[in-house]
Amino acid sequence: MNILFTRFPLDSRFGGAEVQTLSLMDELQRKGHTVSFLGSCAVLTKELGVQPIDIGSPPVTKWGSISFFWRKFAMRKRLIQEVQKEQPNAICMLSLSEKLLLTKWATEQNIKVFWVEHDKIGRWLRWNPWLPTLRKLSRLVKTVVVSDLSKRMYLDLGWREEDIAVIVNGIDMNRFQKTENRNTPYHLPPTTYHLGCIARLSPEKGVDLLIKAVRDIPNVQLTIVGTGKDEEHIQKLARESPADITVLPSVPDVGAFYHSLDLFVLPSPEHDPCPLAPIEAIACGVPTILTDACGTAEYVSTEALVVTAGSIEALRDAIRKVISGQWTIDKERLQQVVRQKFGFERMIGEYEQLLI
């Protein structure tokens, strides 16, 4: 089968959506399918070694949505020309532009169309003037969402239930197994509790809330790993906090970082479709706190502490609960749960069954 992936985002950062897309493309190709990519996503074009194609900005800003009314004709013509070169049997569309521009044409050509929704639902979609058009086009395709939480939100936007498929993101368990060669660079006093967070440094991840939550908790070191548009602000908050906080752009071995932690926290204050960092931490046997705004939360409600999104007090109370030993975990059971619910092989199998 010839499967084409497309993505034309407003901006591009290496995150969960990119990791999942690359993994899915690689595995489908390994299973004998022909897989190609078309788009302007800087991360994906670089990782795949393909030439980016610039068709213009997507209609996700005020001006972008207005100008899309006259830009769409040239954009559609260019996209159709490029897709015809690939001759796909199926297209997995990852961003708004091509969903609006290509869906009707592709279905008329008997090409299977799938919308894969990794991004959060925000004002850019809820108040977008192109939402009614998108809602109508959604009836021609299968929309793949990455959590039941995201499914409920798309139903609220007017999607039909029969047009939605839930395929929860997966992780490669082998990447996070503890081995003798996996050394951790973190050497802390035995009385210090090591907290960690891996997240994009932007408002929707709520890292600022976590910094505020730990300021009054003694004997804690918080290590934050990530980059983003709020990096300068997060660095400033960390410097001004009385707590011991380190902000790093990356770590050489993510698995070793997880295994160095006594607690992992993801404080997302708003819709976070299917964050994998908490699942990776759980797979490493690390006690984990996440908020009810995370799509993964309802799948691990007994394996992690799930707190109210946007509440500094809820974060602080949960951290203290873990530190004091009031909440503990069964590490062996955690790995079994992760393998069953978030296994990489399970995810690939569900996509392949849907695509074919």
C-alpha positions, 0 to 999 in steps of 0.5 A, spaced: 500 500 500 502 507 498 501 511 504 502 519 504 503 523 510 502 530 510 503 536 515 503 543 514 504 546 521 504 554 523 511 552 526 514 545 528 518 543 534 520 536 536 515 533 540 510 527 541 506 528 535 513 528 531 515 522 534 509 518 533 509 520 526 516 518 525 515 511 528 509 510 525 512 511 518 518 507 519 514 501 522 509 501 516 515 501 511 518 495 515 511 491 514 512 492 506 508 498 505 510 504 501 510 510 505 512 518 503 511 525 506 509 531 503 509 538 507 513 544 510 514 541 517 521 542 519 522 537 524 519 531 519 522 533 513 529 534 516 528 527 519 526 524 513 531 527 509 525 530 504 525 537 501 520 541 504 514 544 500 511 551 502 504 552 500 503 558 505 501 559 512 495 555 515 488 558 517 490 558 524 491 565 526 486 571 525 489 574 518 491 567 516 484 565 516 481 571 513 487 571 507 485 563 506 479 565 502 483 567 496 490 563 498 486 557 498 486 556 490 493 556 489 494 552 495 490 547 492 492 547 485 500 546 488 498 540 493 494 536 488 500 537 483 504 534 489 500 528 491 499 526 484 506 525 483 506 520 489 500 516 487 497 514 494 492 509 496 491 513 502 493 519 505 494 521 513 493 528 514 496 531 520 494 539 519 489 543 517 491 546 511 490 540 507 484 537 510 480 543 508 484 543 501 485 536 499 479 532 502 474 532 497 478 532 491 482 526 494 476 522 496 473 523 489 479 520 486 478 514 491 483 515 495 482 513 503 483 519 507 485 519 514 485 525 519 490 524 525 489 529 530 495 529 535 494 537 536 490 540 542 483 543 541 484 550 542 481 557 540 485 556 534 479 551 532 473 552 536 473 559 534 476 558 527 471 561 521 473 554 517 470 550 522 463 549 519 467 547 513 471 542 516 466 539 520 462 538 513 468 534 510 469 530 516 463 526 514 468 524 508 473 521 512 475 517 518 478 522 524 483 518 528 484 521 535 489 519 540 485 519 547 478 518 549 478 525 552 480 528 545 474 523 542 469 527 546 472 534 545 471 532 537 464 530 538 462 536 542 465 540 536 460 536 531 463 530 529 459 524 528 461 518 532 462 513 527 467 517 523 472 517 529 477 512 531 481 512 537 488 509 537 492 511 543 499 513 542 504 507 544 511 507 546 517 502 545 518 499 552 525 497 550 527 504 550 526 505 557 529 498 561 534 499 566 540 496 565 547 496 568 550 500 562 545 506 563 548 510 568 545 516 571 549 523 571 544 525 577 548 524 584 543 527 590 544 526 597 539 521 600 535 526 603 533 529 597 527 528 593 528 528 585 522 531 581 522 531 574 518 534 568 519 533 561 515 538 557 515 543 552 516 550 555 509 553 553 503 555 557 499 549 555 504 545 559 503 548 565 511 548 567 510 555 571 505 552 575 509 546 577 515 551 579 510 555 584 508 548 587 514 546 589 517 553 592 515 551 599 517 543 599 523 542 603 529 537 600 526 537 593 530 538 587 526 539 581 529 538 574 525 540 568 527 538 561 525 542 555 525 548 550 519 552 547 517 559 547 516 560 554 523 558 556 526 565 558 520 566 563 521 559 565 528 560 567 527 566 570 521 563 575 526 557 576 532 562 578 527 566 583 524 560 586 527 558 593 527 551 591 532 547 587 530 548 580 534 546 574 532 547 567 535 543 561 534 543 554 535 536 553 538 530 557 543 525 553 539 519 555 532 520 557 531 513 560 537 514 565 533 521 567 527 517 568 530 512 572 534 517 576 527 520 579 523 519 585 517 522 582 515 525 575 510 530 574 506 533 568 502 539 570 498 540 563 493 546 565 489 545 559 487 539 553 493 535 552 491 530 547 496 524 549 502 526 552 507 520 553 512 523 558 508 520 564 507 513 560 514 513 559 516 515 567 510 509 569 514 504 564 520 506 568 517 504 575 517 512 577 511 515 581 507 519 576 503 525 577 499 528 571 492 532 571 485 531 568 487 535 562 491 529 559 488 524 555 492 519 558 490 520 565 484 516 564 487 510 562 492 510 568 487 513 574 490 507 578 497 507 576 498 515 577 496 520 581 491 524 577 489 532 580 485 537 578 488 541 572 490 548 573 491 548 581 497 549 584 494 547 591 492 540 587 499 539 585 503 541 591 498 536 595 499 530 591 507 531 591 507 532 598 503 525 598 508 521 594 514 524 598 511 522 605 509 515 603 502 516 603 501 513 596 506 508 593 506 504 587 507 496 584 513 497 579 512 490 576 504 491 575 506 498 572 510 495 566 504 490 565 499 496 565 503 500 560 505 494 555 498 492 555 495 499 554 500 503 551 504 498 547 508 500 541 506 494 537 498 495 539 498 502 536 502 499 529 497 494 529 491 498 530 493 503 524 495 498 519 488 495 520 485 501 519 489 503 513 488 497 510 
